[in-house]
Amino acid sequence: MEGRTRKDHLAADSRTVYRGSTTTPREQSHTSSPSKYFSAESLLLLLCLTASLLILPVILPPLPPPPLAVLLLPIGILVLLMILAFMPTDVSKIACPCE
């Protein structure tokens, strides 16, 4: 440590080790890659699902339409969610659950 000045020593200490490389947090934020978010297995699964969604509709024969009750189920769920979203709430109970 004889040849280094205090400024060089502080600059070296301010760097942090991220995944085996010495970079600063600012440098690390600019180097994001898909492997950071997905593992190899999940990426392979996503690719297989995408391929099946593209290929299976071409191979499979057309299906008859479902019954009316099955068609109304997503609409019912949507209506229920809209009602719940716009229901007034008691804000005092949400802000302080002390009682």
C-alpha positions in Angstrom: 0.0 0.0 0.0 3.1 2.2 -0.2 2.5 3.4 -3.8 -1.2 4.2 -3.3 -2.5 7.5 -2.1 -5.5 7.9 0.2 -7.7 9.0 -2.8 -6.8 5.8 -4.7 -7.5 3.7 -1.6 -10.9 5.3 -1.1 -11.8 4.9 -4.8 -11.0 1.2 -4.5 -13.1 0.8 -1.4 -16.1 2.5 -3.0 -16.4 -0.3 -5.6 -18.6 -3.2 -4.8 -18.4 -6.8 -6.0 -21.6 -7.8 -8.0 -21.7 -11.4 -9.3 -17.9 -11.8 -9.5 -17.1 -8.5 -11.2 -16.0 -5.3 -9.6 -18.4 -2.6 -10.7 -20.1 0.4 -9.1 -23.9 0.3 -8.7 -24.3 2.9 -11.5 -22.3 0.7 -13.9 -24.3 -2.4 -12.8 -27.7 -0.7 -13.5 -26.7 -0.1 -17.1 -25.7 -3.7 -17.8 -29.0 -5.6 -17.4 -29.5 -8.8 -19.3 -32.4 -11.3 -19.7 -30.4 -13.9 -17.8 -30.7 -11.7 -14.8 -34.5 -12.1 -14.8 -34.9 -15.6 -16.2 -33.1 -18.9 -15.5 -32.3 -21.2 -18.4 -35.1 -23.6 -17.5 -37.8 -20.8 -17.3 -36.6 -19.4 -20.6 -36.9 -22.8 -22.2 -40.4 -23.2 -20.8 -41.4 -19.8 -22.2 -40.1 -20.7 -25.6 -41.9 -24.1 -25.6 -45.2 -22.4 -24.6 -44.8 -19.8 -27.3 -44.1 -22.5 -29.9 -47.2 -24.5 -28.8 -49.4 -21.4 -29.0 -48.2 -20.9 -32.5 -48.3 -24.5 -33.8 -51.2 -26.2 -32.0 -54.0 -23.9 -33.5 -52.8 -24.9 -37.0 -52.7 -28.7 -36.2 -55.8 -29.1 -34.1 -59.3 -29.2 -35.7 -61.8 -26.4 -34.9 -63.8 -27.0 -31.7 -67.6 -26.3 -31.3 -68.5 -23.2 -29.3 -68.8 -23.7 -25.5 -72.1 -23.5 -23.7 -73.5 -20.1 -22.9 -72.8 -20.5 -19.1 -69.1 -20.9 -19.8 -69.1 -17.8 -22.0 -70.8 -15.8 -19.3 -68.3 -16.8 -16.6 -65.5 -14.4 -17.5 -68.1 -11.6 -17.9 -69.4 -12.3 -14.4 -65.9 -12.3 -12.9 -65.2 -9.0 -14.6 -68.4 -7.4 -13.3 -67.6 -8.7 -9.7 -64.1 -7.2 -9.9 -65.5 -3.9 -11.2 -68.0 -3.7 -8.3 -65.2 -4.5 -5.8 -62.9 -1.9 -7.3 -65.4 0.9 -7.1 -66.9 0.0 -3.7 -66.3 2.8 -1.1 -64.0 1.7 1.7 -63.6 3.0 5.3 -60.2 4.7 5.0 -59.7 5.1 8.7 -59.6 1.3 9.1 -57.1 0.9 6.3 -54.9 3.7 7.5 -54.7 2.6 11.2 -55.6 -1.1 11.9 -55.0 -0.3 15.6 -58.5 -1.3 16.8 
